[in-house]
């Protein structure tokens, strides 16, 4: 961005002042910010095959994208395949390049949805499984701005039992669980990594 574009971005009504950003240290926000913040909605589907291979389906949508001339969504997964854009709104052009999605001329109320397969389901030495995701962060220049992340994890309850999350439930990081679903919702600043832990049912054969 040019200096003029940067100044315009900082002065937008829905932007945050420099004293409202962090330097990367994770801080949960007990209450949602008054102004809309970037929202990443993630649906993660763990299947029977995931137990054998570690691959899960990721469907992700971004809302309240910043109105900027150019932006980039970067995925740091070690193993990712089939990354594609499924829909866009108020974005002139999108380009998938490697493990990133490049956006051109993002306007107000822009939305972006993608899907991919990612290998983030791991078997632990004690026999449990972990779904590890992140880091989530909203970075501009040298600061980290408030971010809203929602994770909906679909899993086969006849094969796996939900055990816990890391971080644990707390103000700014809510965890709800029902049959086949774990729902995490968080407002935070900085960088967030998540781990969802599952225990296989004793009568199930799991991969070694």
Number of C-alpha atoms within 10 A of each C-alpha: 11 8 8 8 12 12 11 14 18 13 12 12 9 16 17 17 11 11 7 12 17 18 13 17 12 15 15 19 18 14 11 16 14 7 10 15 21 19 20 22 18 21 18 23 19 22 17 15 10 18 21 15 14 21 21 23 20 19 20 19 19 19 18 18 21 20 20 18 16 14 18 13 13 12 17 12 14 9 13 18 15 12 20 16 18 12 12 17 15 15 21 13 13 18 13 15 11 11 17 15 19 15 20 15 15 21 17 14 13 18 21 22 18 19 20 15 17 21 20 23 22 19 20 12 8 7 14 18 24 22 20 17 19 14 14 19 21 20 18 10 6 9 16 22 23 25 25 25 19 19 19 18 19 18 22 14 15 12 18 21 18 20 13 17 18 12 14 13 15 12 12 17 18 16 17 11 13 10 12 16 17 19 16 20 17 24 24 26 26 22 20 21 13 18 18 20 21 22 17 19 14 9 7 10 11 16 11 9
